[in-house]
Amino acid sequence: MAPKNEVATVTSGSFPIVTEPQATDLMMSTLDLGVSQFDLKRLRMPLGGGSAWSVETLSGEEMFKELNAVILIMKGGEKAWWKSAMEDGGDEKNPSCSSHDGMTGWGVNSLDADAVEGKHDCKSCHWNQFGSARGKGDGKDCKDSAKLFLFLENSRIPALLIVPATSLKSLSKYSMMLIDAGKSVEGVVSKLTLDSTMNKAGIKFSTLNLAYVEDLPEDGASRMSDLAKQFRARITANPSEFPDS
């Protein structure tokens, strides 16, 4: 399927969550009725260094070279470690140990068959040290990531994108540029694109690029700021509701 690459005019009117006052209340009430964050639409970094996004729509799967979005929350400090690698039967959706604050992990962080679940200090954990990777390279076996909760054009429910360690520098750079310009991430429209990169082992992977498009109107930015506070409070109160991969 060839990705769509035509350039369309972007305006905040493309985002009903910004322009429709009732949309934010409806979204939160839907979550309160039992719709979990596990049910959110997922955006995934493509395998093999792909440079197009695959998005589920009412018409089926569509491919896009770029996506315009309003990012509700950037949440860093995510860590996940798997006792068994995928090729050895591991489950990518259920890490053996994970952390939501980058400081304290919960689960099993040992290869010992008799190890039990518990709390672990991420700073001193063996798997969080460079050089601990069990595969090729000198990286960490525990995977760092960030979560982006974002609204795509014409959507009223946020999607979730897990940003891998290889794209965290790009995410941090974009965040700092917004702050330096006196802008907040939830107060602007951002463009998401992908680059294809190859590591020292010759393995291709995709990296995330973010770019500023335009400011939201003042009333819409205020509405998104309030919604971000409500949503972040939910994450803090119920971190286990949010998937680790």
C-alpha positions as CSV (number, residue, x, y, z in Angstrom):
1,M,0.0,0.0,0.0
2,A,1.5,3.3,-1.1
3,P,1.6,5.9,1.7
4,K,-0.3,9.2,1.2
5,N,2.3,12.0,0.8
6,E,0.3,14.9,-0.5
7,V,0.6,18.0,1.6
8,A,-2.7,19.3,3.0
9,T,-3.4,22.7,4.6
10,V,-3.4,22.1,8.3
11,T,-5.6,24.2,10.7
12,S,-6.7,23.6,14.2
13,G,-10.2,23.1,12.8
14,S,-9.0,19.6,11.8
15,F,-9.1,18.6,15.5
16,P,-12.6,18.3,16.9
17,I,-11.1,17.8,20.4
18,V,-9.9,21.4,20.1
19,T,-12.9,23.0,18.4
20,E,-15.8,21.2,20.1
21,P,-16.2,22.1,23.8
22,Q,-18.3,18.9,24.5
23,A,-15.7,16.6,23.0
24,T,-13.3,16.8,26.0
25,D,-16.1,16.0,28.5
26,L,-17.3,13.2,26.3
27,M,-13.8,11.7,26.1
28,M,-13.3,11.8,29.9
29,S,-16.7,10.3,30.6
30,T,-16.0,7.5,28.2
31,L,-12.8,6.6,30.1
32,D,-14.7,6.9,33.4
33,L,-17.2,4.3,32.1
34,G,-14.5,1.7,31.9
35,V,-12.7,2.2,28.6
36,S,-9.1,1.5,29.5
37,Q,-6.0,3.0,28.0
38,F,-5.3,-0.5,26.7
39,D,-8.2,0.2,24.3
40,L,-6.6,3.3,22.8
41,K,-5.6,3.3,19.2
42,R,-1.9,2.5,18.9
43,L,0.6,4.1,16.6
44,R,3.7,1.9,16.2
45,M,7.1,2.7,15.0
46,P,7.4,0.5,11.8
47,L,9.8,-2.4,11.7
48,G,12.8,-2.7,9.3
49,G,13.3,1.1,9.1
50,G,10.0,1.9,7.5
51,S,9.3,5.6,6.8
52,A,5.5,5.6,6.7
53,W,2.9,5.4,9.5
54,S,0.2,2.7,9.5
55,V,-3.1,4.1,10.9
56,E,-6.3,2.2,11.6
57,T,-9.3,4.1,10.2
58,L,-13.0,3.4,9.6
59,S,-12.1,2.6,6.0
60,G,-9.3,0.2,7.1
61,E,-5.6,0.5,7.4
62,E,-4.0,3.6,5.7
63,M,-0.4,4.6,5.2
64,F,0.8,8.1,5.8
65,K,4.3,9.7,5.2
66,E,3.5,12.3,7.8
67,L,0.9,12.8,10.6
68,N,-0.4,16.0,12.1
69,A,-1.3,15.8,15.7
70,V,-2.0,17.6,18.9
71,I,0.1,16.0,21.6
72,L,-1.8,15.9,24.9
73,I,1.0,14.5,27.1
74,M,4.7,13.5,26.7
75,K,5.5,11.1,29.5
76,G,9.1,10.0,30.0
77,G,10.8,7.8,32.5
78,E,9.3,4.5,31.2
79,K,11.5,1.4,31.5
80,A,10.8,-2.2,30.6
81,W,12.9,-5.4,30.9
82,W,12.1,-8.9,29.6
83,K,13.6,-12.0,31.2
84,S,13.1,-13.9,27.9
85,A,13.8,-12.4,24.6
86,M,11.1,-12.6,21.9
87,E,13.0,-15.2,20.0
88,D,13.1,-17.3,23.2
89,G,9.4,-17.0,23.7
90,G,9.2,-13.7,25.5
91,D,5.9,-11.6,25.5
92,E,6.5,-8.0,24.3
93,K,3.3,-6.9,26.0
94,N,4.2,-8.2,29.4
95,P,7.7,-7.1,30.6
96,S,9.2,-9.0,33.5
97,C,10.0,-5.7,35.2
98,S,8.8,-2.2,34.4
99,S,9.0,1.3,35.8
100,H,6.8,4.3,35.2
101,D,9.0,6.9,36.8
102,G,12.5,5.8,35.7
103,M,13.5,5.3,39.4
104,T,11.7,2.3,40.8
105,G,10.9,-0.9,38.9
106,W,8.4,-3.5,39.9
107,G,8.5,-7.2,38.9
108,V,11.3,-9.7,38.4
109,N,14.7,-8.3,37.3
110,S,16.7,-11.5,37.6
111,L,17.4,-14.5,35.3
112,D,17.2,-16.7,38.4
113,A,14.4,-19.2,38.0
114,D,13.5,-18.8,41.7
115,A,13.4,-15.0,41.6
116,V,10.2,-13.4,42.9
117,E,8.5,-10.1,42.1
118,G,9.4,-7.0,44.1
119,K,10.5,-3.4,44.0
120,H,13.9,-2.6,42.4
121,D,16.1,0.4,42.3
122,C,16.5,1.3,38.6
123,K,19.8,3.2,39.1
124,S,21.6,0.2,40.5
125,C,19.9,-2.5,38.5
126,H,22.4,-4.5,36.3
127,W,20.1,-4.4,33.3
128,N,19.9,-0.6,33.4
129,Q,23.7,-0.3,32.8
130,F,25.3,0.3,29.4
131,G,27.0,-2.9,28.3
132,S,24.3,-5.1,29.8
133,A,22.5,-5.8,26.5
134,R,22.3,-9.5,25.8
135,G,22.3,-9.0,22.1
136,K,24.8,-7.2,19.9
137,G,26.0,-3.8,20.9
138,D,26.9,-2.0,24.1
139,G,23.5,-0.7,25.0
140,K,21.2,-1.4,28.0
141,D,19.1,-4.6,28.2
142,C,16.4,-2.6,30.0
143,K,14.6,-0.6,27.4
144,D,14.0,3.2,28.0
145,S,11.0,4.8,26.3
146,A,8.4,7.6,26.5
147,K,4.7,7.6,25.9
148,L,3.0,10.2,23.7
149,F,-0.8,10.5,24.1
150,L,-1.9,12.4,21.0
151,F,-4.9,13.4,18.9
152,L,-4.7,12.8,15.2
153,E,-6.8,14.9,12.8
154,N,-10.5,14.3,13.0
155,S,-10.2,12.2,16.2
156,R,-11.9,12.6,19.6
157,I,-10.0,9.9,21.5
158,P,-6.2,10.0,21.9
159,A,-3.9,7.5,20.4
160,L,-0.8,6.1,22.1
161,L,2.7,6.1,20.7
162,I,5.6,4.4,22.5
163,V,8.7,6.3,21.6
164,P,11.8,4.0,21.8
165,A,15.2,4.9,23.3
166,T,16.6,5.6,19.8
167,S,14.2,8.5,19.4
168,L,14.2,10.0,22.9
169,K,16.9,12.6,22.0
170,S,14.7,13.8,19.1
171,L,11.7,14.1,21.4
172,S,13.7,15.9,24.1
173,K,15.1,18.4,21.5
174,Y,11.6,19.2,20.2
175,S,10.3,19.7,23.7
176,M,13.1,22.1,24.6
177,M,12.6,24.1,21.4
178,L,8.9,24.5,22.2
179,I,9.7,25.6,25.8
180,D,12.4,28.0,24.5
181,A,9.7,29.5,22.2
182,G,7.3,29.9,25.0
183,K,5.0,27.2,23.8
184,S,3.5,24.1,25.4
185,V,3.2,20.8,23.6
186,E,-0.6,20.6,24.0
187,G,-1.0,24.1,22.7
188,V,0.4,23.5,19.2
189,V,-0.1,21.2,16.2
190,S,2.9,19.0,15.6
191,K,4.0,17.0,12.6
192,L,5.3,13.5,13.0
193,T,7.6,11.9,10.4
194,L,9.9,8.9,10.3
195,D,13.5,8.5,9.2
196,S,15.2,5.2,8.3
197,T,18.5,4.6,10.2
198,M,21.0,1.8,10.4
199,N,23.0,0.8,13.5
200,K,26.5,-0.5,13.8
201,A,25.3,-4.1,13.4
202,G,23.7,-3.2,10.1
203,I,20.1,-3.4,11.4
204,K,17.7,-0.8,10.0
205,F,15.2,0.9,12.3
206,S,13.0,3.9,12.3
207,T,13.5,7.1,14.2
208,L,10.9,9.7,15.1
209,N,11.0,13.4,13.9
210,L,8.8,16.1,15.3
211,A,8.2,19.6,13.9
212,Y,6.1,22.6,14.8
213,V,3.2,23.4,12.5
214,E,1.1,26.1,14.1
215,D,-0.4,27.4,17.4
216,L,-3.8,26.4,18.5
217,P,-6.3,29.3,19.0
218,E,-6.3,30.7,22.5
219,D,-9.5,29.1,23.7
220,G,-8.5,25.7,22.2
221,A,-5.1,25.8,23.8
222,S,-6.7,26.6,27.2
223,R,-9.1,23.6,26.7
224,M,-6.2,21.3,25.9
225,S,-4.2,22.5,28.9
226,D,-7.1,21.6,31.2
227,L,-7.6,18.3,29.5
228,A,-3.9,17.5,29.8
229,K,-4.0,18.1,33.6
230,Q,-7.0,15.8,34.0
231,F,-5.3,13.1,31.9
232,R,-2.0,13.4,33.7
233,A,-3.8,13.0,37.0
234,R,-5.3,9.8,35.8
235,I,-1.9,8.5,34.8
236,T,-0.4,9.4,38.2
237,A,-3.3,7.8,40.1
238,N,-3.5,4.6,37.9
239,P,-0.1,3.9,36.3
240,S,-0.9,0.2,35.9
241,E,-3.7,1.2,33.4
242,F,-1.1,2.3,30.9
243,P,0.5,-0.4,28.7
244,D,4.3,-0.9,28.8
245,S,4.9,-1.6,25.2
